[in-house]
């Protein structure tokens, strides 16, 4: 009888080595995200302190929430002594866009991927982590996203901590400059794919124009930012998918 024990062990070792390589690559690609998050969450830490939160409370919020818009909105609710239900509903509305991002990434992950990996990836999605993950070539290995999260999440939490304990010593102009770092990261995410694909570049420009119209037109500007993103995403992505379908490679794993 042929002994398959060594062969099985080699396959397991190869699989674990492959996952580790994906994690290391994600770790490397996530460094700019982590550094940007430190700068942005620093501002949040200062505001959290002004809202009466301790360094521990603000850091735990950043480590478990991972959403700049939701966290900044929550500070206003905390100052207003809002109830837990009101805060939960507000967070749900603001962060609904992450449901769309999760659905998008689920199509990029191999169908045989365990549910627990899908759950962890979905829990760690931010705009930047999603942008880098969805732009990775081929099928998405969850360990690549884990690598991104391993830098981004601590960066966001650490920046919050620094903001709470030392933010008041920095000049206002510097804090203003730090607050726009998040937008710089958005640009860094969309520029590379846009440079190599005219269709993507056109869709990005149209998305920006429609987003501007939804913000300034009285008919739409009363819609919350979360719902605005969902409406525009479904509308623009749906039309783009119909007009410019992408053929999938049947041999791709």
MIZAGU-34507 format. One record per residue (C-alpha): x, y, z; residue number from 1. Coordinates in steps of 0.02 Angstrom, whole numbers. Example, Ala and Ser with C-alpha at 12.3 -4.5 7.8 and 13.67 -1.06 7.14 Angstrom:
REM residues 2
pt px: 615 py: -225 pz: 390 num: 1
pt px: 684 py: -53 pz: 357 num: 2
END
This chain:
REM residues 253
pt px: 0 py: 0 pz: 0 num: 1
pt px: 65 py: 172 pz: -47 num: 2
pt px: 101 py: 287 pz: 99 num: 3
pt px: 23 py: 459 pz: 68 num: 4
pt px: 68 py: 530 pz: 239 num: 5
pt px: 222 py: 624 pz: 179 num: 6
pt px: 130 py: 690 pz: 27 num: 7
pt px: -13 py: 754 pz: 133 num: 8
pt px: 106 py: 836 pz: 254 num: 9
pt px: 197 py: 922 pz: 111 num: 10
pt px: 32 py: 990 pz: 41 num: 11
pt px: -15 py: 1061 pz: 210 num: 12
pt px: 155 py: 1142 pz: 232 num: 13
pt px: 145 py: 1216 pz: 56 num: 14
pt px: -29 py: 1285 pz: 91 num: 15
pt px: 26 py: 1364 pz: 255 num: 16
pt px: 180 py: 1437 pz: 171 num: 17
pt px: 71 py: 1512 pz: 33 num: 18
pt px: -46 py: 1591 pz: 162 num: 19
pt px: 103 py: 1663 pz: 254 num: 20
pt px: 169 py: 1739 pz: 92 num: 21
pt px: 0 py: 1820 pz: 58 num: 22
pt px: -4 py: 1887 pz: 237 num: 23
pt px: 170 py: 1961 pz: 219 num: 24
pt px: 122 py: 2044 pz: 54 num: 25
pt px: -34 py: 2116 pz: 134 num: 26
pt px: 71 py: 2176 pz: 279 num: 27
pt px: 187 py: 2267 pz: 160 num: 28
pt px: 46 py: 2343 pz: 56 num: 29
pt px: -44 py: 2396 pz: 216 num: 30
pt px: 98 py: 2503 pz: 283 num: 31
pt px: 41 py: 2663 pz: 191 num: 32
pt px: -136 py: 2632 pz: 254 num: 33
pt px: -77 py: 2611 pz: 433 num: 34
pt px: 29 py: 2770 pz: 426 num: 35
pt px: -116 py: 2868 pz: 351 num: 36
pt px: -234 py: 2802 pz: 484 num: 37
pt px: -118 py: 2861 pz: 623 num: 38
pt px: -127 py: 3038 pz: 554 num: 39
pt px: -317 py: 3037 pz: 531 num: 40
pt px: -362 py: 2951 pz: 694 num: 41
pt px: -249 py: 3072 pz: 786 num: 42
pt px: -379 py: 3205 pz: 750 num: 43
pt px: -517 py: 3089 pz: 809 num: 44
pt px: -422 py: 3060 pz: 971 num: 45
pt px: -419 py: 3247 pz: 1006 num: 46
pt px: -606 py: 3262 pz: 974 num: 47
pt px: -640 py: 3108 pz: 1080 num: 48
pt px: -548 py: 3187 pz: 1225 num: 49
pt px: -649 py: 3347 pz: 1206 num: 50
pt px: -807 py: 3240 pz: 1208 num: 51
pt px: -758 py: 3171 pz: 1378 num: 52
pt px: -689 py: 3000 pz: 1327 num: 53
pt px: -536 py: 2928 pz: 1412 num: 54
pt px: -387 py: 2863 pz: 1314 num: 55
pt px: -443 py: 2683 pz: 1345 num: 56
pt px: -623 py: 2715 pz: 1291 num: 57
pt px: -572 py: 2806 pz: 1132 num: 58
pt px: -441 py: 2674 pz: 1087 num: 59
pt px: -563 py: 2530 pz: 1113 num: 60
pt px: -691 py: 2622 pz: 1004 num: 61
pt px: -564 py: 2640 pz: 864 num: 62
pt px: -505 py: 2460 pz: 879 num: 63
pt px: -681 py: 2388 pz: 868 num: 64
pt px: -771 py: 2514 pz: 756 num: 65
pt px: -648 py: 2549 pz: 614 num: 66
pt px: -750 py: 2685 pz: 531 num: 67
pt px: -701 py: 2868 pz: 529 num: 68
pt px: -873 py: 2933 pz: 480 num: 69
pt px: -962 py: 2826 pz: 609 num: 70
pt px: -843 py: 2870 pz: 748 num: 71
pt px: -845 py: 3057 pz: 716 num: 72
pt px: -1036 py: 3051 pz: 711 num: 73
pt px: -1040 py: 2954 pz: 873 num: 74
pt px: -947 py: 3092 pz: 964 num: 75
pt px: -1089 py: 3214 pz: 928 num: 76
pt px: -1213 py: 3087 pz: 994 num: 77
pt px: -1109 py: 3059 pz: 1150 num: 78
pt px: -1102 py: 3246 pz: 1183 num: 79
pt px: -1291 py: 3253 pz: 1162 num: 80
pt px: -1313 py: 3107 pz: 1283 num: 81
pt px: -1404 py: 3007 pz: 1149 num: 82
pt px: -1472 py: 2834 pz: 1189 num: 83
pt px: -1395 py: 2670 pz: 1135 num: 84
pt px: -1534 py: 2636 pz: 1009 num: 85
pt px: -1511 py: 2804 pz: 924 num: 86
pt px: -1324 py: 2777 pz: 914 num: 87
pt px: -1345 py: 2600 pz: 845 num: 88
pt px: -1465 py: 2658 pz: 708 num: 89
pt px: -1351 py: 2802 pz: 662 num: 90
pt px: -1202 py: 2685 pz: 645 num: 91
pt px: -1305 py: 2564 pz: 540 num: 92
pt px: -1356 py: 2700 pz: 417 num: 93
pt px: -1184 py: 2778 pz: 403 num: 94
pt px: -1094 py: 2612 pz: 380 num: 95
pt px: -1216 py: 2524 pz: 263 num: 96
pt px: -1091 py: 2545 pz: 122 num: 97
pt px: -983 py: 2411 pz: 200 num: 98
pt px: -1119 py: 2284 pz: 160 num: 99
pt px: -1092 py: 2322 pz: -25 num: 100
pt px: -905 py: 2308 pz: -5 num: 101
pt px: -924 py: 2139 pz: 81 num: 102
pt px: -1036 py: 2076 pz: -59 num: 103
pt px: -908 py: 2134 pz: -187 num: 104
pt px: -763 py: 2048 pz: -99 num: 105
pt px: -864 py: 1889 pz: -77 num: 106
pt px: -865 py: 1872 pz: -267 num: 107
pt px: -676 py: 1887 pz: -271 num: 108
pt px: -643 py: 1754 pz: -137 num: 109
pt px: -630 py: 1572 pz: -188 num: 110
pt px: -797 py: 1483 pz: -166 num: 111
pt px: -716 py: 1350 pz: -56 num: 112
pt px: -655 py: 1478 pz: 71 num: 113
pt px: -718 py: 1437 pz: 246 num: 114
pt px: -857 py: 1545 pz: 318 num: 115
pt px: -750 py: 1600 pz: 465 num: 116
pt px: -625 py: 1681 pz: 344 num: 117
pt px: -765 py: 1772 pz: 253 num: 118
pt px: -830 py: 1834 pz: 421 num: 119
pt px: -662 py: 1901 pz: 478 num: 120
pt px: -629 py: 1987 pz: 311 num: 121
pt px: -801 py: 2069 pz: 317 num: 122
pt px: -774 py: 2128 pz: 497 num: 123
pt px: -610 py: 2211 pz: 451 num: 124
pt px: -665 py: 2304 pz: 295 num: 125
pt px: -630 py: 2489 pz: 282 num: 126
pt px: -634 py: 2596 pz: 125 num: 127
pt px: -445 py: 2581 pz: 102 num: 128
pt px: -432 py: 2397 pz: 146 num: 129
pt px: -573 py: 2361 pz: 24 num: 130
pt px: -493 py: 2465 pz: -113 num: 131
pt px: -325 py: 2377 pz: -99 num: 132
pt px: -403 py: 2204 pz: -80 num: 133
pt px: -519 py: 2220 pz: -229 num: 134
pt px: -375 py: 2280 pz: -339 num: 135
pt px: -267 py: 2128 pz: -300 num: 136
pt px: -241 py: 2015 pz: -451 num: 137
pt px: -337 py: 1851 pz: -464 num: 138
pt px: -439 py: 1777 pz: -324 num: 139
pt px: -423 py: 1858 pz: -153 num: 140
pt px: -334 py: 1757 pz: -21 num: 141
pt px: -407 py: 1806 pz: 150 num: 142
pt px: -231 py: 1807 pz: 223 num: 143
pt px: -187 py: 1952 pz: 109 num: 144
pt px: -327 py: 2053 pz: 186 num: 145
pt px: -272 py: 1994 pz: 358 num: 146
pt px: -102 py: 2069 pz: 320 num: 147
pt px: -182 py: 2235 pz: 275 num: 148
pt px: -284 py: 2230 pz: 435 num: 149
pt px: -131 py: 2187 pz: 540 num: 150
pt px: -59 py: 2359 pz: 501 num: 151
pt px: -215 py: 2464 pz: 473 num: 152
pt px: -313 py: 2419 pz: 629 num: 153
pt px: -170 py: 2448 pz: 754 num: 154
pt px: -126 py: 2608 pz: 660 num: 155
pt px: -302 py: 2675 pz: 680 num: 156
pt px: -309 py: 2629 pz: 865 num: 157
pt px: -134 py: 2692 pz: 903 num: 158
pt px: -165 py: 2859 pz: 818 num: 159
pt px: -322 py: 2880 pz: 922 num: 160
pt px: -224 py: 2846 pz: 1081 num: 161
pt px: -91 py: 2973 pz: 1033 num: 162
pt px: -225 py: 3102 pz: 994 num: 163
pt px: -306 py: 3083 pz: 1165 num: 164
pt px: -146 py: 3091 pz: 1267 num: 165
pt px: -48 py: 3223 pz: 1170 num: 166
pt px: -157 py: 3304 pz: 1038 num: 167
pt px: -180 py: 3470 pz: 1124 num: 168
pt px: 4 py: 3513 pz: 1111 num: 169
pt px: 3 py: 3523 pz: 921 num: 170
pt px: -37 py: 3684 pz: 825 num: 171
pt px: -207 py: 3701 pz: 740 num: 172
pt px: -133 py: 3714 pz: 565 num: 173
pt px: -44 py: 3548 pz: 583 num: 174
pt px: -203 py: 3463 pz: 644 num: 175
pt px: -294 py: 3534 pz: 493 num: 176
pt px: -163 py: 3460 pz: 378 num: 177
pt px: -175 py: 3291 pz: 463 num: 178
pt px: -363 py: 3288 pz: 441 num: 179
pt px: -350 py: 3281 pz: 250 num: 180
pt px: -233 py: 3130 pz: 252 num: 181
pt px: -381 py: 3012 pz: 230 num: 182
pt px: -427 py: 3093 pz: 64 num: 183
pt px: -247 py: 3072 pz: 6 num: 184
pt px: -263 py: 2885 pz: 38 num: 185
pt px: -423 py: 2878 pz: -64 num: 186
pt px: -332 py: 2957 pz: -210 num: 187
pt px: -187 py: 2836 pz: -190 num: 188
pt px: -309 py: 2690 pz: -201 num: 189
pt px: -399 py: 2744 pz: -361 num: 190
pt px: -256 py: 2820 pz: -463 num: 191
pt px: -159 py: 2659 pz: -508 num: 192
pt px: -307 py: 2564 pz: -584 num: 193
pt px: -372 py: 2723 pz: -667 num: 194
pt px: -206 py: 2754 pz: -755 num: 195
pt px: -211 py: 2583 pz: -835 num: 196
pt px: -394 py: 2579 pz: -886 num: 197
pt px: -488 py: 2721 pz: -971 num: 198
pt px: -657 py: 2645 pz: -925 num: 199
pt px: -615 py: 2644 pz: -740 num: 200
pt px: -549 py: 2822 pz: -753 num: 201
pt px: -711 py: 2878 pz: -835 num: 202
pt px: -817 py: 2791 pz: -704 num: 203
pt px: -717 py: 2875 pz: -565 num: 204
pt px: -744 py: 3047 pz: -641 num: 205
pt px: -930 py: 3016 pz: -664 num: 206
pt px: -941 py: 2953 pz: -484 num: 207
pt px: -858 py: 3111 pz: -419 num: 208
pt px: -974 py: 3224 pz: -520 num: 209
pt px: -1131 py: 3133 pz: -466 num: 210
pt px: -1074 py: 3133 pz: -286 num: 211
pt px: -1050 py: 3322 pz: -297 num: 212
pt px: -1224 py: 3343 pz: -371 num: 213
pt px: -1301 py: 3236 pz: -235 num: 214
pt px: -1215 py: 3346 pz: -106 num: 215
pt px: -1266 py: 3517 pz: -173 num: 216
pt px: -1437 py: 3487 pz: -253 num: 217
pt px: -1581 py: 3522 pz: -131 num: 218
pt px: -1674 py: 3369 pz: -196 num: 219
pt px: -1536 py: 3250 pz: -137 num: 220
pt px: -1429 py: 3338 pz: -6 num: 221
pt px: -1546 py: 3288 pz: 136 num: 222
pt px: -1504 py: 3105 pz: 106 num: 223
pt px: -1378 py: 3037 pz: 232 num: 224
pt px: -1200 py: 3007 pz: 172 num: 225
pt px: -1218 py: 2819 pz: 199 num: 226
pt px: -1373 py: 2804 pz: 90 num: 227
pt px: -1297 py: 2922 pz: -38 num: 228
pt px: -1147 py: 2808 pz: -60 num: 229
pt px: -1259 py: 2654 pz: -76 num: 230
pt px: -1372 py: 2736 pz: -207 num: 231
pt px: -1227 py: 2798 pz: -312 num: 232
pt px: -1132 py: 2634 pz: -296 num: 233
pt px: -1278 py: 2527 pz: -353 num: 234
pt px: -1325 py: 2650 pz: -492 num: 235
pt px: -1151 py: 2678 pz: -564 num: 236
pt px: -1084 py: 2501 pz: -537 num: 237
pt px: -1243 py: 2426 pz: -611 num: 238
pt px: -1237 py: 2532 pz: -768 num: 239
pt px: -1050 py: 2501 pz: -788 num: 240
pt px: -1074 py: 2313 pz: -768 num: 241
pt px: -1206 py: 2313 pz: -906 num: 242
pt px: -1110 py: 2424 pz: -1026 num: 243
pt px: -936 py: 2357 pz: -993 num: 244
pt px: -949 py: 2176 pz: -932 num: 245
pt px: -789 py: 2088 pz: -879 num: 246
pt px: -766 py: 1911 pz: -941 num: 247
pt px: -708 py: 1795 pz: -803 num: 248
pt px: -571 py: 1669 pz: -834 num: 249
pt px: -647 py: 1497 pz: -809 num: 250
pt px: -477 py: 1426 pz: -766 num: 251
pt px: -446 py: 1550 pz: -626 num: 252
pt px: -441 py: 1473 pz: -452 num: 253
END
